Amino acid sequence: MCGIVGLFLKDKALEPQLGALLTDMLVTMTDRGPDSAGIAIYGNGAAGKAKLTLQSDTPDADFATLADDLGARLETPVSLRRKDTHAVLDLPEDQIETARAALTDLRPGLRVMSDGARVEIYKEVGLPRDVAARFDLSAMTGTHGIGHTRMATESAVTTQGAHPFSTGSDQCLVHNGSLSNHNNWRRKLKREGIRIESMNDTEVGAAYLTWKMREGASLGEALEGALDDLDGFFTFVVGTSDGFGVVRDPIACKPAVMAETDQYVAFGSEYRALVNLPGIETARVWEPEPATVYFWSH
């Protein structure tokens, strides 16, 4: 099952509503995935700064002095914004990898959800409505975002197994379907130095795109490569710092619908996820074609 939603805003006037619109879309997809939920929000970045979004099973202990502890290790100021079991660290962009390494020593139990100038990823086990409320997702602003509701069929119901997955700076991916050759690609991508931290096949899909783009491919070219290299059935919705992409496998057995107006491009696993969007009654609505890459960028 699983449910995917995505919203790419063309109209800046809608940016304050991004979180609210995505939350409504996400909750509508609850019966496609009641086990866990997650959302990636692309907000505004600051020059020279980056964000590191973290998750902890013991947030009171892990986050209490984390900014000071990490700042002392990096010898640079670090700020922390906590949201329930997650926290976003703001730090110089050239310190991201150093900070990741320091965190494995300072707080070995932390999980990194995402890093980049703009993206923040929040995900947890539970009903989408409850997950959204825990992180106050409806109040978030930004230019585009992607959400996922999960019904676990091949792995445990855990935070680590929830979507979205991020394996590169400002990149994320959600997936509905199943990959049959993910173990082979997991081994290959790890040899190529791509970071993969779970056994979820979706993270391999995200890592594949990270690797292709590291090798010089555009998002569109990376998605086209996935059609040749990744076996199985899948619908991918992908975010980058300024882009939003969709691709379905050649069989396209997983449901998908898109809508576009002068204000936005939207994706849903079902049309009912889109019905409360502004101007949806006059939108161009279509089912994305099999083995066809769609992408937009600012």
N, C-alpha and C positions, 0 to 999 in steps of 0.2 A: 504494500500500500504506500504509505508516506505521502505527505502533501508538500508541495513547493509553492511559494509565492515570491514575487519580485516586483519592484517598482523603480523605474528610472525616470526621474523628473526632468522635464525640459523647461518648465516654468518655475523660476526662482521663487515666485510668490507661494508655491506649495511647499517649499522646503520646511517651514515650521510644522507642517502637518505630516511629514514623512512617517514618523514613528506611529502616530495615531492611525494612519491609513494602513500601514503594514500590520499593525497589531490586529486590526479588524479582519484583515485578510487571513492572517495566521490562525486566529481563533476559529474562523469559519471552516478551516481545514482540520479541525480537531479529530473528527471521526476517521480521517485517513491516517492519523498518527497520534495517539493519545499517550505514548510512552514518554516522550521527551520533546523538547522544542528548542529552537535557537534562532537567532537573528543577527545579521551583519548590517551595521549602519555605517555609511560613508558620510562623515561630517566634514567640517572645514578644518584644514590643517594650518599650522603656523610654520613660517619659514624656519628651516633649520631644526625643527622639532619633530619628534616621533612619539607614537603611542605603543605601549606594550600592555595588552589586556591579559589579565591573569585570573585563574580560578583556583579556589582552595576549598577543601573539605572542612578546614578549621580556620575560617577567615578571621575570627577575633584574635587568635594567636598570631597568625601569619601576617596580617596586615597592620597590626598595632604600631610597630616601629619600622616597617619595611622601607618607607621613603628615606628615613634618616640612615638606616643601615646600608641601603644601596647607595645613597648619595655619598656616604663616607668611603665606600669601596671604590666608587667611580671618581671621587674627588670633584663632583659637580652636583649642583642642586637637582633634586628629583621631587616631583609632586605626585600625590596619589589621590585619586577619586574612587571611593568605594561604592559599589552597588551590590548589596547582598553578598553572595559568595564570590563576586568578581571585584576586581579593582583595575583601574586604568592608570598606569604610570606614564607621566609625561617627562621626557628626557631628551637630550641632544640626539639627533638622528644618527650621528656617527658613533654613538655609544650602545646601539641596540645589541649587537652581537656580544659585546663585553658585558652588558647587563644580563643577557641570557646566561652566559657562563657563570657570572657571579651569583645568580639566583639559584643555580643548582647546588651551590655551597651554602648560601645564606638560608634558603627555604626549599629544601629538596622535595617537599610535598606539593609545591605549586605546579600548576599546569599553565602553559602559555597558550592562550586562545588565538591570538593574532598579534601582528606587529605591522607598523606602517605609519605613514603620515596622517592617514584619514580614517582607516577602518577600525571599528570596535566590534568584537564578537561576544555575544552573551548566549549561553546555552546551559540547560540543566534538565534533569529528569523531572517529569511531572506533566500535567495537562498544560497545553499551550496557554490557556487563560491564566493559570497560576504562575507559569514561568514569566509571562509578559508582565504580570503585576509585580513580581518580585524585583524586576529590574526597571520598573516604570518606563517600559518601552514606548508607551504612547506619548510621552513627553519629549522624546528624542527628535532632533532635527537633522537634516542632511540632504544630500543630492540624490542618493539612490540607496537601495537596501534589498536584502534577500532574506527570506525566512524559510524554515523547514519544520514540519511536524513529523515525528518518526514513529513507525510501527516496526519494532525490531523483529526481524525474521531469521537473521543469520548470525547474530552476535548478541551479547548481553545488553540489557538496558542500563547504560551508564552515561555519565556526563561526557566521558571521553569518546563514547561512540555516537554521541549526538552530532548533528550538523548545525551550522556550516563547518567546513574544514578549511584551514588556512595553512599553506605550506610555502608561501612566499610573501614578501612585503606587499601589503595592500591587496592581496589576492584572496579570494575565497570561492568555495564551490559547494553546492548542494546537489543531491542526486536522488532520483527515484528509479530503482531498478536493481540489477545485479551484474557484476563483472565476473567473468569466468577465468580470466588470466591475470587477476590482480596479484597473485603471489609471485609470478614470474617478474612482473613489472616492479613489485615492491623490492625485490632483490636487485634488479638492475638500477633502479633509481637511487637506492641507498649507496650502491657502488659509485654512482655519479655525484654523491655528496648531497642529495636532496633529503631534507629532514622529514621522516615519517615516524609517528609516535604511537599509532594505534594499529589494530588488526582490521579496521574497517576498510572495505573495498573502496568506499567513497574517498577516503584520504589518498588512496593511490591515484584516483582520478585527478584530484587536486594537484598532487605531486607531479603527475605527468604533464599537466599544463604548465606548472612552474618550470619544469625542466625544458620544455619546448620553448617557452618564452625567454628563458635564460640563454638558450642557444640562438636567439635572434628572431624567433617567430613572433608575429603579432598574435593578439588574442584570437582573431578569426582563423589564422593559419594553425594555431595550436588546436583549436576545436576541430578543424578539418583533419588534422593528424589523428585525433582521437577516434575518428570514424574508421580509420585503417588499422590502428594499433590496439585498441581496446575491444576485446570480445565481450559479448553479452548484450543485455538490453538496458538502455539507460536514457534518461532525460537529465541533462546537465543544465543548471543555471549558474552563471559565473559572474563574479564582480572583480573589477580592478579599480585602481584609483580614480579613473575617469571613464570606465567602460562597464558595459552590461551585455552579456552574451547568453545565447540559448542554442542548444543542439540536441536532437533526438537521434537515436540509432536508426539504421535503415529499416527495421521492422516497425518501430514506433508503436509498441504495444502499450506503453504507459500514457495515460491521458494528459493532455496539455492544451491550453488555450491562451491566446494573447490578445491584447487590445492596445490600440494606439490612438492618441489624440494629439492636438497641438501642445498639450500640457504634460503628457507622460507616455511611457510605454509600460505596460503591466503584463505580468505572467501569473497564471494560476493553474494548478492541477485540474481544477474544475472552474467553470464559468461563475459559479456562485461565490467564489472568492473575490470576484471583481465587481459585484453588483452595486456596492456602495461607493465606488470611486466616483469622483465628480465628473460629470459629462459622459458617463459610460453609455448612456442611451444613444449618443451620436458617434461613439467610437467606431473605428474599423476593428472588427473582431474576426479572428481567424484561428484555425488550428495550424501550428507550425508543421511544415512538411518534414517527412522522414529524411535523414541524412542531409539536412540543410542547415547551414550556420546562419544565425541571425545575431547581429551585434550593433550596438549604438555606443557613441562616446560623446563626451562634452568637448 
